[in-house]
Amino acid sequence: MSSSPAPTPPNRPERGPFLTVHTALVLLTAAVVGLVMGGLIFVGGGTAAEAAFTGLTAGGVSVPVLRGLIG
């Protein structure tokens, strides 16, 4: 009795990673920037809403800048 090899799946194109290392690093750094800015506003006497708005704005604005800086 000879064993035949397992059937091969149909030809599928190889998928790349969900996020590249560059994208993950940019987004992670933007999140840290947003957390730091929001934390500084909150510790400095701002309200939670001001801190959240500042953190989200700083994180969002930093993405294109970080994309250009991190090569």
C-alpha positions as CSV (number, residue, x, y, z in Angstrom):
1,M,0.0,0.0,0.0
2,S,1.6,3.2,-1.1
3,S,0.7,6.5,0.5
4,S,0.2,9.3,-1.8
5,P,1.3,12.8,-0.8
6,A,-1.3,15.2,0.6
7,P,-3.2,17.1,-2.0
8,T,-1.9,20.6,-2.6
9,P,-4.2,23.5,-2.2
10,P,-5.1,25.4,-5.4
11,N,-2.7,28.1,-6.4
12,R,-3.3,31.1,-4.2
13,P,-1.2,34.2,-4.3
14,E,1.0,34.6,-1.2
15,R,-0.4,37.2,1.2
16,G,1.9,39.8,2.7
17,P,1.7,40.8,6.3
18,F,-1.4,42.6,7.5
19,L,0.7,45.6,8.6
20,T,4.2,46.3,7.5
21,V,6.8,47.0,10.2
22,H,6.9,50.6,9.1
23,T,3.2,51.1,9.4
24,A,3.1,49.4,12.8
25,L,6.0,51.6,14.1
26,V,4.3,54.8,12.8
27,L,1.0,54.0,14.4
28,L,2.5,52.9,17.7
29,T,4.6,56.0,17.9
30,A,1.6,58.2,17.1
31,A,-0.4,56.5,19.9
32,V,2.4,57.2,22.3
33,V,2.6,60.8,21.2
34,G,-1.2,61.1,21.7
35,L,-1.1,59.5,25.2
36,V,1.8,61.7,26.3
37,M,0.1,64.9,25.1
38,G,-3.3,63.9,26.6
39,G,-1.6,63.0,29.8
40,L,0.2,66.3,30.0
41,I,-2.9,68.3,29.4
42,F,-4.8,66.3,32.1
43,V,-2.0,66.6,34.7
44,G,-1.7,70.3,33.9
45,G,-5.3,70.9,35.0
46,G,-7.3,70.3,31.9
47,T,-10.5,68.3,31.9
48,A,-10.7,64.7,30.6
49,A,-12.5,65.9,27.5
50,E,-9.8,68.4,26.7
51,A,-7.1,65.8,27.3
52,A,-8.8,63.2,25.1
53,F,-9.3,65.8,22.3
54,T,-5.7,66.9,22.5
55,G,-4.4,63.4,22.6
56,L,-6.5,62.3,19.6
57,T,-5.5,65.4,17.6
58,A,-1.8,65.1,18.4
59,G,-1.8,61.4,17.5
60,G,-3.6,62.1,14.2
61,V,-1.5,65.0,13.2
62,S,1.7,63.2,14.0
63,V,1.0,60.3,11.6
64,P,2.0,62.0,8.4
65,V,5.0,63.6,10.1
66,L,6.2,60.3,11.5
67,R,5.6,58.6,8.1
68,G,8.1,61.0,6.5
69,L,10.6,60.8,9.4
70,I,10.7,57.0,9.9
71,G,12.1,55.6,6.8
